[in-house]
Amino acid sequence: MGTISDLKLVSTEDKKELVTRLARIEGQLRGIQDMVQREESCELVAQQLAAAREALSKAFSELVARTIERNCLSGKLADPAAREKLASIAKMLAKYA
């Protein structure tokens, strides 16, 4: 059995979507830097920081969910009930985490 460090994003589509999501977050962070330079209100900056934090959290959840789907649900688990539970966990993580 492999270790956590053996898990990788194997799908070209997954990699592309994650990079796109991270680029949007990078743009958000640049915007926040500009807001600070323009001395926008602390409340507006805090709002944008919270949004960026949530976007990064969502990117993390999506990464973990896709890693589970691609590395653990690709036919390696013999027990169909275990596969179904793991698939449900991945979907729940992507949706709610």
N, C-alpha and C positions, 0 to 999 in steps of 0.2 A: 504494500500500500504506500502511496506517495505522501509527501508532506505538504504543508501549506505553501512552501516556496516552489513546489512543482506546479501549482495552479497558475494558469495563464489565460489571458484573453486570446482565444484562438480564432474567433470569427472576425473577418475583415469588417463586416457591418458593425459589430460591437465596438471595435476599435474606433471606427469612423464616428459613430454616435457619441462615444465618450469624449473624443478629442473635440468634437463640435460643441458639446455641452461645456467642456472646460474652457473653450475659447469664449463662449458667452459669459462665463463667470469671470474670466480675465477682463473682458470688457466692462462688466459691472464694477470690478475692483478699480479699474482705471477711472471710471466715472466717479467713484467715491473719492479717489485721490483728488480729482478736479474739484469736487464739492468742498473738500477740506481746504484746498488752495483758495477757493472763492469765498471761504468763510461762511458757508451755508449753516443753517441752524443745526445744533446738535441733534435735535429730534429727527430732522430729515436725513442726516448722516447715519444716525442709529437705525432708522427704518431701512435704509439701503444696505447697511451692514447685516442686519437681520435677514434680509432677502438673499444676500450673497451667501450667508452661512447656511440658509435653508437649501439653496441651490447646490452647494457643495455637499451637504448631507445627502441630498437626493442622488447626486452623482455617485457617492459612496455606496448607497443602498442598491442602486442599479448595477454597479460593478459587482457587488457581492452576489446579487440575485443571478446575474448573467453567468458569473463564474460557477455557481451551483448548477445552473441549467446546462451549461456547456461541458463542464468537467465531471459532474456527478450523475447527470441524468442521460448520458449518452450511451446507455445500454450496459453500463458497468455494474449496476446493482441488479442482482438476481431476483430479489424479493420485490414483486410488483407493488405490494402495499407500502414498502419503504420508499420506493421510487415515487409513488403517488404523494406520500406525505412530504417528501423533500421538494417535489414540484410545487405543492401548495405553499410550503414555507417560502420558497423563492418568489412566488407570485405575491404573497402577502408582504414580504420584505420590500419588493420593488414598489408596491402600491402604497404602503403605509409608513415605512420607515423614513 
